Amino acid sequence: MRGKNNKPKYSRQETLTAYLFTVPSFIGFVCFVLIPVIWVFIISFRQYNVFTGASVFVGLDNFKSILSDSRSVSALKNTLWYTILCSVGNTGLGLILAVLVDDILPKKVSVLFRSVYFFPSLVGLTFVAIIWQSFFQTDAGVINYYLNLLGIDKVGWLSNQDFSKVAVLILDMWKNAGISMLLILAGLQNVNRGLLEAAEIDGANAFQRFFKIIIPVASPQIFFVMIMNVTGALRIYESIYVLSGGGPGDSSRSLVMLIAEKGFTSFDYGSASALSMLLLMLIAIVTVVQFVGSIWWVHYE
């Protein structure tokens, strides 16, 4: 049935059934997300002994400790580095690949390239990191072999502090650019080909058509991909753990790696919880900034 305002009216039984379908997801959210977050928030203000269960309220001491710890500061800087470069790199490369397979390549060939670009996203990250670890070897690695053919000296990708984060960046972009391409490609399907042809007839060059027509039309998908890549970069862990172990030193260690180390190796649950809350606040701040900034460049119509 529909009311005077043309909105459908559902019976009480239909409404109850709809709510019942959401119960499993709601229970999962409460048990595995909400309660752990509340518990971590509480522990961040306490000195907690995991073996005895005893805890002492210490106020902001855990937060003061991590903010004055050079390892925590280094991990925070590394995480921000990954967030900026990995998110921009994955989104930018995904956009370029999407335009390439959608408009430049012949249709029959583009289907093949879509599969090729997307395939790395289907492979487990641990296996990918192990393979790339062999690629990045200083003496026997494939990358240094081809660099040597070009007359470039060997690069210590995993042993040099200046290149360890770059190695993680290369792996992350190779792994995730494909899914970014696929999502942005869905937005490019909404681009009016007639509008592009009209703009070309009016004298608009390729760059003008790209920035004035393609980007605005696909901006909702690009924005979603950017959100996905930023939050993923803030939580980066597996690729660093397998590829470089956070080293050499702490040059490539992320906040999530440091949280895992303090929580499950040192059993310092107070500091690990404080770091977790810091990461949660960082994700919230970055997400809010992105949504506020999207007002000026994302177009939903």
C-alpha positions in Angstrom: 0.0 0.0 0.0 1.0 3.6 -0.5 -0.1 6.7 1.4 -0.9 10.1 0.3 2.8 10.9 0.0 3.3 7.9 -2.3 5.6 6.2 0.2 5.0 2.5 0.7 3.4 1.4 4.0 4.6 -1.9 5.4 2.7 -4.1 7.8 3.9 -4.6 11.3 4.9 -8.2 10.4 6.9 -7.1 7.4 8.7 -4.5 9.5 9.5 -7.0 12.2 10.8 -9.5 9.7 13.1 -6.9 8.2 14.5 -6.1 11.7 15.0 -9.8 12.4 17.1 -10.2 9.3 19.5 -7.5 10.7 19.8 -9.2 14.1 22.7 -11.5 13.2 24.8 -8.6 11.8 23.9 -6.5 14.8 25.0 -9.2 17.2 28.2 -9.7 15.3 28.9 -5.9 15.4 28.2 -5.7 19.1 30.3 -8.8 20.0 33.2 -8.3 17.7 33.4 -4.5 17.2 31.6 -2.4 19.8 32.5 -4.4 22.9 36.2 -4.8 22.0 36.5 -1.1 21.2 34.9 -0.2 24.6 37.2 -2.6 26.3 40.3 -1.3 24.6 39.3 2.3 25.5 39.0 1.2 29.2 42.4 -0.6 29.2 44.1 2.3 27.6 43.8 4.2 30.9 45.0 1.2 33.0 48.1 -0.8 33.6 46.8 -4.3 32.8 48.5 -7.6 33.7 47.2 -10.2 31.3 48.5 -13.2 33.4 46.8 -12.2 36.6 44.0 -10.1 35.3 45.0 -7.3 37.8 44.7 -3.7 36.5 45.6 -0.3 38.0 44.2 3.0 36.8 47.0 5.1 35.5 45.1 7.9 33.8 46.9 9.3 30.7 50.3 7.7 31.6 50.0 5.2 28.7 49.3 8.0 26.2 52.2 10.1 27.6 54.4 7.1 27.3 53.7 6.3 23.7 53.9 10.0 22.6 57.3 10.2 24.2 58.5 6.9 22.8 60.7 7.3 19.7 59.5 4.0 18.3 55.8 5.1 18.5 56.6 8.4 16.8 58.6 6.6 14.1 55.7 4.1 13.5 53.2 7.0 13.3 55.3 8.9 10.7 55.7 5.7 8.7 51.9 5.1 8.8 51.2 8.6 7.6 53.8 8.1 4.8 52.0 4.9 3.7 48.6 6.6 4.0 49.5 9.5 1.7 51.6 7.6 -0.9 49.7 4.3 -1.0 46.3 5.9 -1.2 47.3 8.4 -3.8 49.3 5.8 -5.7 46.6 3.2 -5.7 43.8 5.6 -6.6 45.8 7.4 -9.3 47.1 4.2 -10.9 43.6 2.7 -10.7 42.2 5.8 -12.4 44.8 5.6 -15.2 44.2 1.9 -15.8 40.4 2.4 -15.7 40.6 5.1 -18.4 43.1 3.0 -20.4 40.9 -0.1 -20.5 37.6 1.8 -20.9 38.5 4.3 -23.7 41.9 3.8 -25.2 42.3 0.1 -25.7 40.1 -1.8 -28.2 37.1 -3.5 -26.5 38.3 -7.1 -27.2 41.7 -6.3 -25.8 40.4 -4.3 -22.8 38.6 -7.4 -21.4 41.9 -9.2 -21.2 43.6 -6.3 -19.6 40.8 -6.0 -17.0 41.5 -9.5 -15.9 45.3 -9.0 -15.9 45.1 -5.9 -13.8 42.6 -7.3 -11.4 44.2 -10.7 -10.9 46.8 -9.6 -8.2 43.8 -8.6 -6.0 42.7 -12.2 -5.9 46.0 -13.6 -4.6 46.6 -13.8 -0.9 48.7 -11.0 0.4 51.1 -13.3 2.4 51.9 -15.3 -0.8 52.4 -12.1 -2.8 54.7 -10.6 -0.1 56.9 -13.8 -0.1 57.2 -13.7 -3.9 58.1 -10.0 -3.9 60.6 -10.6 -1.1 62.6 -12.7 -3.5 62.2 -10.0 -6.2 63.7 -7.4 -3.8 66.8 -9.4 -2.8 69.9 -7.3 -3.2 72.2 -9.9 -4.9 69.8 -12.4 -6.4 66.7 -10.3 -6.9 65.0 -9.9 -10.3 64.6 -6.2 -9.9 68.2 -5.5 -9.2 69.1 -7.8 -12.1 67.3 -5.6 -14.6 68.5 -2.4 -12.9 72.1 -3.7 -13.4 71.3 -4.2 -17.1 70.5 -0.5 -17.3 73.7 0.4 -15.6 72.2 1.1 -12.2 73.9 -0.1 -9.0 72.2 -2.6 -6.8 69.6 -1.3 -4.4 69.2 -2.7 -0.9 65.4 -2.7 -1.0 65.0 -4.5 2.2 68.3 -3.7 3.9 68.4 0.0 3.4 66.3 2.3 5.6 65.8 4.7 2.7 64.2 2.1 0.4 62.4 -0.2 2.8 59.2 1.8 2.7 59.5 2.2 -1.1 59.5 -1.6 -1.4 56.3 -1.8 0.6 54.7 1.0 -1.5 55.6 -0.9 -4.7 54.1 -4.1 -3.4 50.9 -2.4 -2.1 50.3 -0.6 -5.4 50.9 -3.8 -7.4 48.4 -5.7 -5.2 45.6 -3.1 -4.8 45.6 -1.0 -7.9 43.5 -3.6 -9.7 40.5 -3.4 -7.4 40.7 0.4 -7.5 40.7 0.2 -11.3 37.6 -2.1 -11.3 35.6 0.2 -9.0 36.5 3.4 -10.9 35.7 1.6 -14.1 32.1 1.2 -12.9 31.9 5.0 -12.6 33.3 5.5 -16.1 30.4 3.6 -17.5 28.2 6.6 -16.6 30.2 9.0 -18.8 28.0 10.2 -21.7 30.0 9.4 -24.9 27.9 11.9 -26.8 29.0 14.6 -24.4 32.7 13.7 -24.9 32.3 13.8 -28.6 30.5 17.2 -28.5 33.3 18.5 -26.3 35.9 17.3 -28.7 34.0 18.9 -31.6 34.0 22.2 -29.7 37.8 22.0 -29.4 38.3 20.5 -25.9 41.6 18.5 -25.8 42.0 15.2 -24.0 43.1 16.8 -20.7 40.1 19.2 -20.7 37.7 16.3 -21.4 39.3 14.3 -18.7 39.2 16.9 -15.9 35.9 18.6 -16.9 33.8 15.6 -17.8 35.3 12.2 -16.8 36.5 13.2 -13.3 33.2 14.9 -12.2 31.0 12.1 -13.5 33.2 9.3 -11.9 33.9 11.4 -8.7 31.6 9.3 -6.4 33.5 6.1 -7.3 36.9 7.8 -7.1 35.9 9.2 -3.6 34.9 5.7 -2.5 38.1 4.2 -3.7 40.1 6.9 -2.0 38.3 6.2 1.3 39.0 2.5 0.9 42.7 3.0 0.1 43.2 5.5 3.0 41.7 3.3 5.6 43.6 0.3 4.2 46.9 2.2 4.3 46.3 3.3 7.9 45.8 -0.4 8.9 48.7 -1.8 6.8 50.3 -4.8 8.4 50.7 -8.1 6.5 52.8 -6.9 3.6 55.3 -5.1 6.0 55.4 -8.1 8.4 56.3 -10.6 5.6 58.3 -8.3 3.4 60.6 -6.5 5.8 59.5 -7.4 9.3 59.3 -3.7 10.0 63.0 -3.2 9.5 65.7 -2.5 9.1 65.3 -1.1 12.6 61.9 0.5 12.7 62.2 2.2 9.3 59.2 0.5 7.8 57.2 -0.4 10.9 53.6 0.7 11.0 51.3 1.5 14.0 49.5 -1.8 13.6 52.7 -3.7 13.7 53.8 -1.9 16.9 50.4 -2.5 18.4 50.7 -6.2 17.7 54.2 -6.3 19.1 53.3 -4.5 22.3 50.2 -6.5 22.9 51.2 -10.0 21.9 55.0 -10.0 22.3 55.6 -7.6 25.2 52.1 -8.1 26.7 51.9 -4.4 27.5 48.2 -4.2 27.0 48.0 -0.6 28.3 50.4 0.8 25.7 48.9 -1.4 23.0 45.4 -0.1 23.8 46.6 3.5 23.9 48.2 3.0 20.5 45.0 1.4 19.2 42.9 4.4 20.4 45.4 6.8 18.7 45.0 4.8 15.4 41.2 4.9 15.8 41.2 8.7 16.3 43.6 9.1 13.3 41.3 7.1 11.1 38.2 9.1 12.3 40.0 12.4 11.7 41.2 11.5 8.2 37.8 10.1 7.2 36.0 13.3 8.4 38.5 15.5 6.5 37.9 13.5 3.4 34.1 13.7 3.7 34.2 17.5 4.3 36.6 18.0 1.4 34.4 15.9 -0.9 31.8 18.7 -0.8 33.9 20.7 -3.3 34.7 18.0 -5.8 32.3 15.0 -5.6 29.2 15.3 -7.8 26.3 12.9 -7.2 24.2 14.1 -10.1 
